[in-house]
């Protein structure tokens, strides 16, 4: 019974995010309640993570979407997305560590992957942190500097 309720709730979440430009968990919670799914914040957070939803940039802010829906948006706006969502950038050895707001690490890592900078070997994203593996310490410094410049708007 619990598994059925979870599956139904998660299907309702997908239906809501496909039908509305939902930008906050509070907004999603309210829209789910209208559909008969009264869910608490912790459950909603787990469902969002289980479904692989992330926030994607839009002209007027951002909204929840599945990663495969975000892919067409990311290549066209990779540098802008990186500059907008990267909150703190540091380098340690061959790694660059990028901090984002919760839920934004995956689109930042995807944006970096689409930029295809030759100094970057790969990226790994958590919820609010991206690790960027670079070819050398010098490359890590260079990439960190580029990202800082993107943040300042002088790409």
N, CA, C and O of each residue as an XYZ file, in Angstrom:
620
protein
N       0.827     -1.199      0.000
C       0.000      0.000      0.000
C       0.869      1.259      0.000
O       0.588      2.201     -0.741
N       1.937      1.285      0.835
C       2.809      2.447      0.905
C       3.528      2.644     -0.431
O       3.644      3.771     -0.913
N       4.014      1.546     -1.034
C       4.721      1.655     -2.311
C       3.802      2.198     -3.396
O       4.223      3.005     -4.225
N       2.537      1.753     -3.392
C       1.583      2.249     -4.382
C       1.362      3.747     -4.187
O       1.322      4.504     -5.158
N       1.217      4.174     -2.934
C       1.016      5.598     -2.653
C       2.234      6.407     -3.094
O       2.086      7.500     -3.640
N       3.424      5.884     -2.862
C       4.644      6.574     -3.268
C       4.700      6.702     -4.786
O       4.990      7.776     -5.313
N       4.425      5.610     -5.481
C       4.452      5.630     -6.946
C       3.417      6.613     -7.495
O       3.707      7.365     -8.426
N       2.223      6.608     -6.925
C       1.176      7.540     -7.367
C       1.579      8.985     -7.093
O       1.362      9.863     -7.928
N       2.168      9.231     -5.921
C       2.606     10.579     -5.554
C       3.706     11.051     -6.506
O       3.688     12.194     -6.963
N       4.659     10.173     -6.800
C       5.740     10.559     -7.694
C       5.243     10.793     -9.121
O       5.754     11.670     -9.818
N       4.264     10.024     -9.555
C       3.661     10.280    -10.866
C       2.956     11.636    -10.870
O       3.004     12.366    -11.860
N       2.303     11.966     -9.753
C       1.638     13.268     -9.634
C       2.667     14.398     -9.683
O       2.417     15.441    -10.287
N       3.815     14.192     -9.052
C       4.883     15.199     -9.078
C       5.338     15.436    -10.519
O       5.471     16.580    -10.954
N       5.573     14.353    -11.251
C       6.001     14.487    -12.641
C       4.957     15.208    -13.482
O       5.290     16.043    -14.323
N       3.695     14.880    -13.247
C       2.608     15.538    -13.980
C       2.581     17.038    -13.677
O       2.391     17.856    -14.576
N       2.772     17.387    -12.406
C       2.756     18.799    -12.015
C       3.917     19.558    -12.646
O       3.715     20.639    -13.199
N       5.139     19.007    -12.573
C       6.289     19.743    -13.120
C       6.259     19.812    -14.643
O       6.856     20.711    -15.235
N       5.567     18.869    -15.280
C       5.423     18.949    -16.734
C       4.350     19.957    -17.137
O       4.403     20.524    -18.228
N       3.378     20.177    -16.254
C       2.275     21.074    -16.580
C       2.424     22.493    -16.076
O       1.706     23.388    -16.523
N       3.344     22.715    -15.153
C       3.514     24.036    -14.541
C       5.007     24.367    -14.431
O       5.844     23.469    -14.331
N       5.321     25.635    -14.449
C       6.695     26.089    -14.218
C       6.884     26.229    -12.710
O       6.765     27.324    -12.161
N       7.180     25.115    -12.047
C       7.316     25.065    -10.598
C       8.752     25.387    -10.220
O       9.682     24.710    -10.661
N       8.936     26.429     -9.398
C      10.303     26.828     -9.058
C      10.682     26.582     -7.603
O      11.857     26.685     -7.253
N       9.711     26.258     -6.745
C      10.040     26.001     -5.334
C       9.331     24.736     -4.849
O       8.323     24.314     -5.415
N       9.878     24.150     -3.797
C       9.231     22.984     -3.196
C       7.888     23.374     -2.580
O       6.942     22.587     -2.607
N       7.800     24.577     -2.030
C       6.537     25.041     -1.459
C       5.442     25.115     -2.504
O       4.306     24.711     -2.258
N       5.790     25.633     -3.670
C       4.837     25.712     -4.774
C       4.427     24.304     -5.225
O       3.249     24.054     -5.480
N       5.380     23.402     -5.323
C       5.092     22.022     -5.711
C       4.184     21.362     -4.676
O       3.235     20.663     -5.032
N       4.473     21.583     -3.412
C       3.667     21.013     -2.332
C       2.215     21.489     -2.429
O       1.287     20.698     -2.265
N       2.024     22.781     -2.695
C       0.670     23.332     -2.825
C      -0.068     22.729     -4.016
O      -1.248     22.395     -3.905
N       0.604     22.587     -5.141
C      -0.029     22.015     -6.326
C      -0.367     20.540     -6.133
O      -1.375     20.058     -6.649
N       0.475     19.825     -5.392
C       0.189     18.418     -5.090
C      -1.016     18.289     -4.154
O      -1.830     17.377     -4.300
N      -1.119     19.190     -3.213
C      -2.230     19.150     -2.261
C      -3.569     19.298     -2.989
O      -4.549     18.638     -2.640
N      -3.602     20.164     -3.997
C      -4.816     20.350     -4.802
C      -5.217     19.025     -5.468
O      -6.402     18.758     -5.673
N      -4.230     18.212     -5.797
C      -4.483     16.915     -6.443
C      -4.720     15.794     -5.435
O      -4.853     14.632     -5.819
N      -4.774     16.139     -4.147
C      -5.057     15.138     -3.125
C      -3.840     14.474     -2.519
O      -3.970     13.454     -1.843
N      -2.666     15.026     -2.743
C      -1.433     14.470     -2.177
C      -0.883     15.463     -1.154
O      -0.141     16.380     -1.507
N      -1.247     15.278      0.097
C      -0.762     16.136      1.176
C       0.550     15.539      1.673
O       0.551     14.552      2.408
N       1.664     16.141      1.270
C       2.981     15.573      1.524
C       3.811     16.536      2.371
O       3.727     17.753      2.204
N       4.619     15.977      3.288
C       5.475     16.850      4.103
C       6.765     17.167      3.337
O       7.078     16.535      2.329
N       7.496     18.152      3.837
C       8.692     18.653      3.163
C       9.764     17.578      2.984
O      10.378     17.486      1.921
N       9.987     16.782      3.998
C      11.025     15.748      3.915
C      10.687     14.720      2.841
O      11.561     14.325      2.070
N       9.449     14.290      2.781
C       9.018     13.323      1.761
C       9.145     13.927      0.372
O       9.607     13.267     -0.559
N       8.738     15.171      0.236
C       8.833     15.848     -1.057
C      10.293     15.951     -1.513
O      10.597     15.722     -2.684
N      11.182     16.291     -0.597
C      12.618     16.377     -0.925
C      13.151     15.028     -1.400
O      13.900     14.959     -2.374
N      12.763     13.960     -0.710
C      13.205     12.611     -1.119
C      12.659     12.254     -2.503
O      13.370     11.693     -3.337
N      11.385     12.586     -2.734
C      10.785     12.298     -4.038
C      11.502     13.053     -5.155
O      11.761     12.486     -6.217
N      11.822     14.316     -4.926
C      12.527     15.116     -5.923
C      13.874     14.472     -6.245
O      14.271     14.386     -7.407
N      14.565     14.024     -5.208
C      15.864     13.371     -5.402
C      15.690     12.029     -6.118
O      16.433     11.720     -7.049
N      14.705     11.234     -5.682
C      14.457      9.925     -6.310
C      14.127     10.065     -7.794
O      14.557      9.249     -8.610
N      13.373     11.090     -8.137
C      12.953     11.299     -9.519
C      14.045     11.939    -10.376
O      13.929     11.981    -11.601
N      15.097     12.434     -9.741
C      16.183     13.077    -10.474
C      15.813     14.446    -11.007
O      16.341     14.884    -12.029
N      14.907     15.124    -10.316
C      14.531     16.467    -10.746
C      15.622     17.452    -10.375
O      16.283     17.301     -9.348
N      15.809     18.451    -11.205
C      16.753     19.511    -10.913
C      16.166     20.817    -11.408
O      15.184     20.828    -12.151
N      16.764     21.899    -10.999
C      16.288     23.211    -11.426
C      17.025     23.614    -12.696
O      18.253     23.565    -12.761
N      16.252     24.013    -13.703
C      16.838     24.436    -14.971
C      16.535     25.910    -15.191
O      15.484     26.400    -14.778
N      17.455     26.619    -15.842
C      17.241     28.051    -16.060
C      16.154     28.316    -17.084
O      16.023     27.601    -18.077
N      15.385     29.348    -16.828
C      14.362     29.832    -17.751
C      14.600     31.333    -17.912
O      15.434     31.904    -17.210
N      13.891     31.962    -18.811
C      14.052     33.396    -19.021
C      13.749     34.200    -17.763
O      14.385     35.222    -17.506
N      12.776     33.737    -16.977
C      12.321     34.497    -15.806
C      12.673     33.816    -14.482
O      11.959     34.003    -13.497
N      13.730     33.047    -14.432
C      14.117     32.347    -13.211
C      14.486     30.914    -13.534
O      15.205     30.660    -14.501
N      14.003     29.975    -12.738
C      14.244     28.574    -13.020
C      13.080     27.739    -12.535
O      12.250     28.201    -11.751
N      13.027     26.480    -13.017
C      11.932     25.582    -12.670
C      12.470     24.161    -12.542
O      13.574     23.857    -12.994
N      11.669     23.295    -11.917
C      12.037     21.888    -11.811
C      11.803     21.176    -13.141
O      10.817     21.430    -13.832
N      12.729     20.277    -13.486
C      12.599     19.464    -14.695
C      13.469     18.224    -14.541
O      14.338     18.168    -13.671
N      13.229     17.242    -15.384
C      14.086     16.066    -15.447
C      15.360     16.425    -16.214
O      15.337     17.314    -17.065
N      16.459     15.748    -15.925
C      17.735     16.041    -16.569
C      17.627     15.967    -18.088
O      18.156     16.825    -18.796
N      16.942     14.942    -18.585
C      16.858     14.808    -20.048
C      16.088     15.965    -20.688
O      16.293     16.266    -21.864
N      15.215     16.609    -19.933
C      14.520     17.792    -20.437
C      15.429     19.020    -20.397
O      15.255     19.954    -21.180
N      16.387     19.013    -19.491
C      17.288     20.155    -19.328
C      18.393     20.164    -20.361
O      18.902     21.237    -20.686
N      18.787     19.024    -20.889
C      19.926     18.941    -21.797
C      19.865     19.893    -22.993
O      20.894     20.480    -23.327
N      18.713     20.081    -23.662
C      18.712     21.033    -24.771
C      18.961     22.472    -24.323
O      19.511     23.265    -25.088
N      18.570     22.819    -23.108
C      18.740     24.177    -22.608
C      20.193     24.435    -22.243
O      20.703     25.526    -22.498
N      20.854     23.480    -21.665
C      22.176     23.679    -21.096
C      23.250     24.034    -22.127
O      24.002     24.976    -21.881
N      23.371     23.334    -23.275
C      24.460     23.703    -24.183
C      24.381     25.146    -24.667
O      25.409     25.812    -24.794
N      23.194     25.628    -24.932
C      23.039     26.983    -25.456
C      23.381     28.039    -24.422
O      23.748     29.158    -24.781
N      23.268     27.708    -23.163
C      23.464     28.702    -22.110
C      24.477     28.255    -21.070
O      24.417     28.687    -19.919
N      25.406     27.395    -21.466
C      26.336     26.819    -20.496
C      27.129     27.863    -19.725
O      27.195     27.810    -18.497
N      27.724     28.798    -20.425
C      28.544     29.802    -19.749
C      27.691     30.674    -18.840
O      28.095     30.977    -17.718
N      26.518     31.079    -19.309
C      25.629     31.910    -18.493
C      25.148     31.135    -17.271
O      25.093     31.678    -16.167
N      24.804     29.877    -17.468
C      24.333     29.046    -16.361
C      25.443     28.872    -15.328
O      25.203     28.970    -14.124
N      26.631     28.619    -15.796
C      27.776     28.434    -14.899
C      28.027     29.710    -14.100
O      28.222     29.657    -12.886
N      28.023     30.831    -14.768
C      28.242     32.104    -14.091
C      27.145     32.449    -13.107
O      27.402     33.070    -12.075
N      25.931     32.050    -13.419
C      24.788     32.382    -12.566
C      24.706     31.505    -11.318
O      24.412     32.007    -10.233
N      24.961     30.202    -11.455
C      24.746     29.280    -10.347
C      25.982     29.002     -9.501
O      25.852     28.540     -8.367
N      27.176     29.270    -10.022
C      28.393     29.047     -9.240
C      28.481     30.131     -8.168
O      28.592     31.315     -8.483
N      28.432     29.727     -6.919
C      28.440     30.681     -5.803
C      29.834     30.891     -5.223
O      30.182     32.006     -4.835
N      30.620     29.846     -5.162
C      31.985     29.938     -4.636
C      32.865     28.984     -5.428
O      32.475     27.850     -5.706
N      34.042     29.447     -5.784
C      34.961     28.646     -6.589
C      36.321     28.633     -5.901
O      36.879     29.687     -5.597
N      36.849     27.443     -5.658
C      38.190     27.299     -5.097
C      38.894     26.172     -5.843
O      38.250     25.324     -6.462
N      40.221     26.174     -5.776
C      40.950     25.050     -6.370
C      41.884     24.474     -5.324
O      42.418     25.183     -4.470
N      42.062     23.169     -5.419
C      42.938     22.437     -4.505
C      43.660     21.388     -5.337
O      43.070     20.382     -5.732
N      44.913     21.626     -5.596
C      45.650     20.703     -6.451
C      45.050     20.712     -7.841
O      44.862     21.770     -8.443
N      44.750     19.526     -8.347
C      44.178     19.403     -9.681
C      42.659     19.503     -9.691
O      42.036     19.326    -10.738
N      42.055     19.783     -8.541
C      40.596     19.885     -8.452
C      40.147     21.333     -8.339
O      40.813     22.165     -7.724
N      38.999     21.612     -8.950
C      38.289     22.864     -8.726
C      37.001     22.462     -8.023
O      36.314     21.535     -8.449
N      36.679     23.169     -6.940
C      35.471     22.895     -6.185
C      34.527     24.078     -6.367
O      34.871     25.223     -6.071
N      33.338     23.774     -6.857
C      32.341     24.815     -7.096
C      31.171     24.573     -6.157
O      30.610     23.478     -6.120
N      30.805     25.596     -5.401
C      29.638     25.530     -4.515
C      28.473     26.215     -5.211
O      28.638     27.255     -5.849
N      27.280     25.612     -5.080
C      26.058     26.171     -5.651
C      24.980     26.177     -4.581
O      25.193     25.677     -3.477
N      23.833     26.738     -4.905
C      22.681     26.572     -4.036
C      22.219     25.128     -4.148
O      22.559     24.437     -5.108
N      21.445     24.669     -3.172
C      20.939     23.296     -3.172
C      20.222     22.978     -4.480
O      19.395     23.752     -4.961
N      20.558     21.821     -5.041
C      19.902     21.351     -6.250
C      20.487     21.856     -7.556
O      20.027     21.454     -8.625
N      21.488     22.726     -7.503
C      22.023     23.306     -8.730
C      23.367     22.731     -9.173
O      23.897     23.142    -10.205
N      23.920     21.801     -8.422
C      25.224     21.260     -8.794
C      25.170     20.463    -10.101
O      26.080     20.576    -10.922
N      24.136     19.670    -10.304
C      24.045     18.869    -11.533
C      23.998     19.729    -12.792
O      24.731     19.442    -13.739
N      23.159     20.783    -12.844
C      23.196     21.594    -14.060
C      24.528     22.313    -14.266
O      24.933     22.537    -15.406
N      25.211     22.675    -13.188
C      26.518     23.322    -13.323
C      27.531     22.325    -13.897
O      28.298     22.671    -14.795
N      27.537     21.100    -13.387
C      28.451     20.077    -13.917
C      28.134     19.784    -15.385
O      29.043     19.645    -16.203
N      26.858     19.690    -15.709
C      26.445     19.437    -17.098
C      26.891     20.584    -18.006
O      27.351     20.358    -19.125
N      26.751     21.808    -17.514
C      27.193     22.980    -18.289
C      28.695     22.905    -18.557
O      29.142     23.169    -19.673
N      29.469     22.547    -17.540
C      30.921     22.397    -17.723
C      31.234     21.318    -18.750
O      32.114     21.488    -19.595
N      30.510     20.210    -18.671
C      30.729     19.127    -19.628
C      30.455     19.604    -21.059
O      31.186     19.251    -21.984
N      29.403     20.403    -21.236
C      29.063     20.897    -22.570
C      30.048     21.948    -23.081
O      30.231     22.094    -24.290
N      30.677     22.675    -22.168
C      31.684     23.648    -22.599
C      32.914     22.945    -23.168
O      33.624     23.504    -24.005
N      33.161     21.718    -22.711
C      34.236     20.867    -23.240
C      35.598     21.556    -23.209
O      36.345     21.503    -24.186
N      35.922     22.199    -22.092
C      37.237     22.810    -21.943
C      38.290     21.710    -21.896
O      38.141     20.735    -21.159
N      39.338     21.862    -22.670
C      40.350     20.803    -22.798
C      41.078     20.515    -21.485
O      41.591     19.411    -21.297
N      41.131     21.475    -20.588
C      41.822     21.281    -19.302
C      41.033     20.404    -18.330
O      41.584     19.906    -17.348
N      39.739     20.217    -18.610
C      38.865     19.463    -17.704
C      38.828     17.997    -18.113
O      38.541     17.662    -19.263
N      39.126     17.123    -17.140
C      39.072     15.682    -17.369
C      37.654     15.174    -17.140
O      37.176     14.315    -17.880
N      36.973     15.702    -16.112
C      35.615     15.272    -15.806
C      35.051     16.035    -14.632
O      35.759     16.771    -13.944
N      33.753     15.845    -14.415
C      33.061     16.513    -13.314
C      32.281     15.494    -12.500
O      31.906     14.430    -12.994
N      32.047     15.843    -11.246
C      31.248     15.020    -10.344
C      30.395     15.967     -9.515
O      30.920     16.870     -8.863
N      29.067     15.762     -9.536
C      28.159     16.677     -8.848
C      27.416     15.978     -7.727
O      26.967     14.839     -7.858
N      27.300     16.697     -6.619
C      26.420     16.291     -5.535
C      25.180     17.158     -5.614
O      24.702     17.455     -6.710
N      24.652     17.568     -4.476
C      23.473     18.432     -4.447
C      23.859     19.895     -4.610
O      23.221     20.635     -5.358
N      24.921     20.313     -3.895
C      25.332     21.721     -3.943
C      26.834     21.909     -4.164
O      27.362     22.999     -3.946
N      27.513     20.859     -4.591
C      28.959     20.931     -4.801
C      29.342     20.170     -6.066
O      28.852     19.069     -6.316
N      30.223     20.772     -6.854
C      30.759     20.127     -8.057
C      32.269     20.019     -7.893
O      32.933     20.993     -7.541
N      32.807     18.829     -8.149
C      34.247     18.630     -8.213
C      34.620     18.553     -9.689
O      34.032     17.786    -10.452
N      35.597     19.352    -10.076
C      36.064     19.377    -11.454
C      37.501     18.868    -11.455
O      38.393     19.513    -10.903
N      37.723     17.717    -12.072
C      39.073     17.164    -12.172
C      39.755     17.781    -13.388
O      39.230     17.737    -14.501
N      40.923     18.351    -13.158
C      41.677     19.014    -14.229
C      42.961     18.239    -14.526
O      43.405     17.418    -13.723
N      43.542     18.512    -15.677
C      44.731     17.791    -16.128
C      45.979     18.109    -15.308
O      46.899     17.294    -15.242
N      46.019     19.290    -14.680
C      47.189     19.682    -13.890
C      46.773     20.753    -12.882
O      45.652     21.262    -12.916
N      47.696     21.080    -11.993
C      47.463     22.142    -11.025
C      47.298     23.475    -11.757
O      46.435     24.279    -11.404
N      48.115     23.700    -12.759
C      48.020     24.938    -13.551
C      46.661     25.013    -14.248
O      46.033     26.072    -14.279
N      46.213     23.898    -14.801
C      44.906     23.856    -15.469
C      43.779     24.157    -14.476
O      42.823     24.857    -14.812
N      43.894     23.629    -13.259
C      42.866     23.884    -12.237
C      42.799     25.372    -11.914
O      41.710     25.931    -11.786
N      43.950     26.011    -11.781
C      43.969     27.464    -11.533
C      43.318     28.226    -12.683
O      42.551     29.165    -12.470
N      43.636     27.805    -13.901
C      43.089     28.459    -15.093
C      41.564     28.304    -15.151
O      40.851     29.270    -15.423
N      41.072     27.103    -14.899
C      39.625     26.837    -14.935
C      38.923     27.614    -13.829
O      37.872     28.209    -14.064
N      39.486     27.616    -12.638
C      38.893     28.376    -11.530
C      38.800     29.855    -11.907
O      37.790     30.507    -11.645
N      39.857     30.375    -12.521
C      39.852     31.775    -12.958
C      38.789     32.057    -14.007
O      38.127     33.094    -13.965
N      38.626     31.134    -14.946
C      37.596     31.298    -15.983
C      36.196     31.347    -15.377
O      35.361     32.168    -15.756
N      35.969     30.453    -14.435
C      34.645     30.386    -13.798
C      34.383     31.662    -12.991
O      33.270     32.190    -13.002
N      35.395     32.147    -12.303
C      35.261     33.412    -11.562
C      34.904     34.535    -12.529
O      34.044     35.361    -12.226
N      35.556     34.573    -13.686
C      35.262     35.598    -14.681
C      33.826     35.470    -15.204
O      33.148     36.476    -15.416
N      33.368     34.239    -15.407
C      31.983     34.031    -15.825
C      31.008     34.558    -14.782
O      29.974     35.140    -15.109
N      31.360     34.343    -13.529
C      30.524     34.837    -12.432
C      30.446     36.353    -12.443
O      29.409     36.933    -12.122
N      31.539     36.985    -12.812
C      31.580     38.450    -12.844
C      30.913     38.997    -14.102
O      30.696     40.203    -14.220
N      30.585     38.102    -15.049
C      29.903     38.532    -16.258
C      30.808     38.988    -17.369
O      30.353     39.616    -18.325
N      32.098     38.678    -17.256
C      33.022     39.093    -18.317
C      33.624     37.895    -19.017
O      34.842     37.772    -19.141
N      32.737     37.002    -19.478
C      33.215     35.768    -20.122
C      33.951     36.125    -21.350
O      34.442     35.243    -22.053
